[in-house]
Amino acid sequence: GEKIQIIFRASPVGVLPGNQTDDGYTAAILGDARGNHLANSILYTKDIPVGILRTKEETDWYIELFEEYNEKRIDILTIKNEQICKGEKLYGCDISSSLSLFFANLITKELQNSDKCIDFTVWNSSSSGENGIVSALQYANADKIIYLSLKNVENGVSAKQGPALVLKDGNYVLDLDAKKRFFGFVSSQEIELQSFVGKTDRILEILDVHAMGHSVLGIYLPVEYEKTKMKEVLFSNVEKTRNLLLKYIQSL
């Protein structure tokens, strides 16, 4: 039958060492997080602490290596992946990566007896960028594409109304037939859903262009403090998104 590709966007914070200076090594920040909240974070290669991320200005970053590391590490360094669930909320600096695997694992278990052909793609937007998602799309060559990403609660997305179906994001517009089918499915399943119309980035536009006429559906999971070190997600929204994905896949 038809192949379904589910693309989860992960955007971990990475630090790429550069040239040596009097202060240490220059650094380029990879990922969505920006700002001085990253300053003075301990940097790791795997589980080994190797130095501290320092800044003079928001765009002037450098790495102060610990004394036992007298040579530049060519690896992409990371900050500690702290995550905690308290009350109704999940907090963490790399929630998108964890949720990607969480959704893939649950869907695999729920649909293990299904005859559907499903391709799970975890796209690391921090390291591979737009070329990565285009390559993944072309490799899977799926008939239907579902794109799932975190979306900050501002600008048309509420924190308490479940996942958001993307009707328009920049030049991407959900086609009318797909929109009618999806809302018919939602009403029959009594699924809590909100809609998003606005502009975030070019990803859905790129997917739509390279999908070669195949259906592209965007779903945004509401998150607070998206571009900070410690993001915040309502776990009820995670559950609603999981249920939406499961029921929609089964309906295809």
ZATOR-984712 format. One line per field, with one value per residue (C-alpha): residue number from 1; residue in one letter; y negated, z, x. Coordinates in steps of 0.05 Angstrom, whole numbers, plus 5000, padded with zeros to 4 digits. Example, Ala and Ser with C-alpha at 12.3 -4.5 7.8 and 13.67 -1.06 7.14 Angstrom:
% residues 2
num	[1, 2]
residu	[a, s]
v	[5090, 5021]
w	[5156, 5143]
u	[5246, 5273]
This chain:
% residues 252
num	[1, 2, 3, 4, 5, 6, 7, 8, 9, 10, 11, 12, 13, 14, 15, 16, 17, 18, 19, 20, 21, 22, 23, 24, 25, 26, 27, 28, 29, 30, 31, 32, 33, 34, 35, 36, 37, 38, 39, 40, 41, 42, 43, 44, 45, 46, 47, 48, 49, 50, 51, 52, 53, 54, 55, 56, 57, 58, 59, 60, 61, 62, 63, 64, 65, 66, 67, 68, 69, 70, 71, 72, 73, 74, 75, 76, 77, 78, 79, 80, 81, 82, 83, 84, 85, 86, 87, 88, 89, 90, 91, 92, 93, 94, 95, 96, 97, 98, 99, 100, 101, 102, 103, 104, 105, 106, 107, 108, 109, 110, 111, 112, 113, 114, 115, 116, 117, 118, 119, 120, 121, 122, 123, 124, 125, 126, 127, 128, 129, 130, 131, 132, 133, 134, 135, 136, 137, 138, 139, 140, 141, 142, 143, 144, 145, 146, 147, 148, 149, 150, 151, 152, 153, 154, 155, 156, 157, 158, 159, 160, 161, 162, 163, 164, 165, 166, 167, 168, 169, 170, 171, 172, 173, 174, 175, 176, 177, 178, 179, 180, 181, 182, 183, 184, 185, 186, 187, 188, 189, 190, 191, 192, 193, 194, 195, 196, 197, 198, 199, 200, 201, 202, 203, 204, 205, 206, 207, 208, 209, 210, 211, 212, 213, 214, 215, 216, 217, 218, 219, 220, 221, 222, 223, 224, 225, 226, 227, 228, 229, 230, 231, 232, 233, 234, 235, 236, 237, 238, 239, 240, 241, 242, 243, 244, 245, 246, 247, 248, 249, 250, 251, 252]
residu	[g, e, k, i, q, i, i, f, r, a, s, p, v, g, v, l, p, g, n, q, t, d, d, g, y, t, a, a, i, l, g, d, a, r, g, n, h, l, a, n, s, i, l, y, t, k, d, i, p, v, g, i, l, r, t, k, e, e, t, d, w, y, i, e, l, f, e, e, y, n, e, k, r, i, d, i, l, t, i, k, n, e, q, i, c, k, g, e, k, l, y, g, c, d, i, s, s, s, l, s, l, f, f, a, n, l, i, t, k, e, l, q, n, s, d, k, c, i, d, f, t, v, w, n, s, s, s, s, g, e, n, g, i, v, s, a, l, q, y, a, n, a, d, k, i, i, y, l, s, l, k, n, v, e, n, g, v, s, a, k, q, g, p, a, l, v, l, k, d, g, n, y, v, l, d, l, d, a, k, k, r, f, f, g, f, v, s, s, q, e, i, e, l, q, s, f, v, g, k, t, d, r, i, l, e, i, l, d, v, h, a, m, g, h, s, v, l, g, i, y, l, p, v, e, y, e, k, t, k, m, k, e, v, l, f, s, n, v, e, k, t, r, n, l, l, l, k, y, i, q, s, l]
v	[5000, 4927, 4908, 4858, 4817, 4784, 4731, 4709, 4646, 4649, 4586, 4600, 4546, 4559, 4520, 4525, 4507, 4460, 4425, 4417, 4347, 4316, 4333, 4406, 4427, 4391, 4425, 4428, 4444, 4497, 4503, 4458, 4434, 4366, 4314, 4305, 4361, 4409, 4371, 4407, 4475, 4535, 4568, 4643, 4692, 4752, 4754, 4722, 4648, 4612, 4538, 4479, 4437, 4363, 4300, 4227, 4209, 4250, 4263, 4270, 4339, 4377, 4442, 4443, 4513, 4547, 4553, 4627, 4613, 4574, 4590, 4568, 4621, 4627, 4659, 4620, 4606, 4606, 4578, 4626, 4655, 4641, 4662, 4668, 4680, 4643, 4640, 4632, 4605, 4632, 4588, 4597, 4568, 4620, 4639, 4645, 4702, 4741, 4731, 4754, 4821, 4824, 4816, 4865, 4917, 4912, 4912, 4973, 5011, 4991, 5008, 5070, 5113, 5062, 5074, 5001, 4981, 4926, 4890, 4855, 4798, 4759, 4697, 4661, 4591, 4565, 4605, 4623, 4562, 4558, 4605, 4660, 4658, 4656, 4717, 4755, 4738, 4762, 4826, 4846, 4829, 4833, 4821, 4782, 4739, 4717, 4665, 4655, 4598, 4557, 4488, 4432, 4415, 4343, 4321, 4360, 4423, 4435, 4475, 4511, 4530, 4590, 4598, 4548, 4567, 4522, 4490, 4440, 4427, 4376, 4400, 4469, 4477, 4542, 4560, 4556, 4631, 4652, 4599, 4625, 4697, 4681, 4640, 4694, 4744, 4698, 4687, 4761, 4777, 4719, 4698, 4632, 4592, 4520, 4489, 4449, 4394, 4353, 4356, 4394, 4418, 4448, 4522, 4537, 4496, 4539, 4603, 4583, 4566, 4630, 4677, 4678, 4671, 4719, 4698, 4658, 4647, 4604, 4612, 4566, 4586, 4524, 4508, 4450, 4418, 4452, 4415, 4421, 4472, 4500, 4511, 4527, 4573, 4593, 4668, 4668, 4638, 4694, 4745, 4709, 4707, 4781, 4798, 4754, 4788, 4858, 4848, 4809, 4861, 4916, 4878, 4871]
w	[5000, 5007, 5046, 5103, 5126, 5194, 5202, 5272, 5280, 5332, 5346, 5400, 5420, 5396, 5399, 5343, 5362, 5316, 5317, 5377, 5409, 5472, 5508, 5484, 5421, 5381, 5380, 5334, 5365, 5328, 5341, 5357, 5426, 5427, 5479, 5541, 5578, 5545, 5573, 5626, 5610, 5617, 5550, 5541, 5489, 5503, 5579, 5589, 5611, 5569, 5581, 5591, 5540, 5551, 5517, 5513, 5472, 5448, 5381, 5407, 5437, 5458, 5492, 5555, 5556, 5621, 5634, 5619, 5549, 5517, 5446, 5410, 5406, 5335, 5359, 5364, 5438, 5476, 5540, 5592, 5570, 5633, 5632, 5687, 5692, 5748, 5756, 5687, 5652, 5620, 5625, 5586, 5541, 5486, 5491, 5415, 5409, 5467, 5443, 5373, 5400, 5449, 5392, 5346, 5401, 5421, 5349, 5333, 5393, 5378, 5304, 5308, 5277, 5224, 5150, 5138, 5111, 5157, 5153, 5217, 5206, 5262, 5227, 5266, 5240, 5282, 5245, 5176, 5161, 5101, 5059, 5111, 5108, 5031, 5030, 5080, 5039, 4974, 5006, 5035, 4972, 5012, 4987, 5049, 5093, 5164, 5193, 5269, 5302, 5366, 5360, 5411, 5442, 5418, 5349, 5341, 5381, 5450, 5505, 5526, 5463, 5439, 5375, 5319, 5247, 5200, 5150, 5126, 5142, 5097, 5025, 5048, 5045, 5062, 4999, 5004, 4994, 5047, 5094, 5085, 5095, 5158, 5191, 5174, 5208, 5269, 5278, 5274, 5326, 5373, 5375, 5408, 5356, 5340, 5275, 5257, 5205, 5203, 5187, 5224, 5175, 5106, 5124, 5103, 5040, 5024, 5039, 4996, 4937, 4941, 4956, 4881, 4890, 4948, 5010, 5063, 5131, 5185, 5260, 5313, 5386, 5431, 5473, 5518, 5521, 5455, 5441, 5511, 5547, 5587, 5545, 5575, 5548, 5576, 5579, 5563, 5495, 5485, 5498, 5451, 5396, 5404, 5400, 5339, 5303, 5320, 5299, 5236, 5213, 5224, 5183, 5122]
u	[5000, 5019, 5081, 5073, 5133, 5131, 5185, 5201, 5243, 5298, 5339, 5390, 5439, 5509, 5574, 5624, 5696, 5734, 5801, 5846, 5849, 5877, 5812, 5807, 5772, 5720, 5652, 5592, 5524, 5483, 5409, 5350, 5371, 5405, 5421, 5461, 5424, 5474, 5533, 5575, 5546, 5592, 5606, 5611, 5636, 5591, 5591, 5659, 5662, 5714, 5704, 5657, 5620, 5635, 5612, 5631, 5571, 5511, 5545, 5617, 5624, 5686, 5704, 5747, 5776, 5794, 5868, 5872, 5845, 5901, 5880, 5817, 5763, 5738, 5673, 5608, 5603, 5537, 5508, 5480, 5414, 5374, 5301, 5250, 5175, 5140, 5065, 5033, 5095, 5158, 5219, 5284, 5337, 5328, 5255, 5247, 5297, 5267, 5195, 5214, 5237, 5179, 5128, 5164, 5168, 5095, 5070, 5113, 5084, 5012, 5017, 5062, 5007, 4990, 5004, 5019, 5088, 5113, 5180, 5202, 5251, 5284, 5313, 5368, 5358, 5417, 5469, 5441, 5397, 5351, 5393, 5382, 5307, 5307, 5352, 5308, 5246, 5277, 5304, 5237, 5198, 5133, 5062, 5041, 5085, 5069, 5116, 5117, 5153, 5152, 5120, 5124, 5057, 5059, 5035, 4971, 4985, 4954, 4988, 4924, 4887, 4925, 4967, 4959, 4944, 4983, 4935, 4986, 5059, 5091, 5081, 5058, 4983, 4946, 4907, 4832, 4817, 4867, 4839, 4768, 4789, 4829, 4774, 4724, 4769, 4778, 4704, 4689, 4742, 4727, 4800, 4820, 4857, 4875, 4897, 4959, 4963, 5026, 5100, 5154, 5208, 5215, 5211, 5140, 5150, 5211, 5174, 5116, 5161, 5203, 5144, 5129, 5054, 5047, 5007, 5045, 5012, 5043, 5028, 5057, 5064, 5057, 5119, 5137, 5206, 5223, 5288, 5317, 5359, 5300, 5237, 5169, 5114, 5047, 5046, 4971, 4990, 5040, 4985, 4937, 4989, 5004, 4930, 4922, 4980, 4957, 4885, 4903, 4953, 4902, 4850, 4895]
